[in-house]
Amino acid sequence: MSSWKDNSHVVTASISAAATFLFAIGVYEQSLIPTRTSALNNVISEKTKELNEKTKYISTLNKKLSEAEQKNSSLTQELKKANNFLTEALNLDTIQYNNPYPKGLGKLRIGDSADLAFEIFRKEQIDTSQSGYYSINRDGFISGATYYFDEEDETKKITHILVHAQPKIDLENYDPQNLNDDRLQAIIEEAFGQYIKLPMEGYYIWSLADVNIFKNDSRSYLIMEKGFAPATWPKKLIKFVHNSSYCPAPAEVSK
């Protein structure tokens, strides 16, 4: 039997071959890694470029979308102004000479049943949420009316009508809560003529054929049958309701 010493040249050759193989692998890897790194960097660079282009494209789309939204908002405001202007123009002449009932609200009058409102107006215009009256809403200078009736009256006969008005429409900053100009006064004076200026400032009565008109604010006027007066008015003014042609000093009759 031969000993390992006898085969030592074989072992040495194997070790030498293995070392040479490992050295060759090392050399190969050292030459390959820079190539792989360079290729990977190229891929990263291309992906980064692609990402930047997409980001830029998305940014451009967002900018265009923002511009479109701003334009749409501007157009919406312009349309709103135009609608307000048109509504204003169409409603300035709603109060006609010697007629207490404005255009569009004249089909429902004192003495009629309040339930006729459902035959005259659209359902979405009518508010019946409160007892004792129906409210009709509409757009424009004359913005609606409230029709009062006795709850115990099965026919719901209308006893008086409060006509609502928007004194002024600000086309630039439309806000019904900030309207103060009493343009209603001038329009009513032109339509109903001479009024009685009562001893208290800001209170007015017009006497028409079948009804009296009462006004003491810039947003409304009240239509009532002859002989009746607003319950909210000062008692010292009530006597003038029954004799609206008379007014003691210092009050004056307008011309």
Buried (B, 14 or more C-beta within 10 A) or exposed (E): EEEEEEEEEEEEEEEEEEEEEEEEEEEEEEEEEEEEEEEEEEEEEEEEEEEEEEEEEEEEEEEEEEEEEEEEEEEEEEEEBEEBEEBBEBBEEBBEEEBBBBBBBEEBBBEBBBBBBEEBBEEEEBEEEEEEBBBBBBBBBBBBBBBBBEEEEEEBBBBBBBBBBBBBBBEEEBEEEEBEEBBBBEBBBEBBBEBBBBBEEEBBBBBBEEBBBBBBEBBBBBBBEEEBBBEEBEEEBEEBBEEBEEBEEEBEEEE
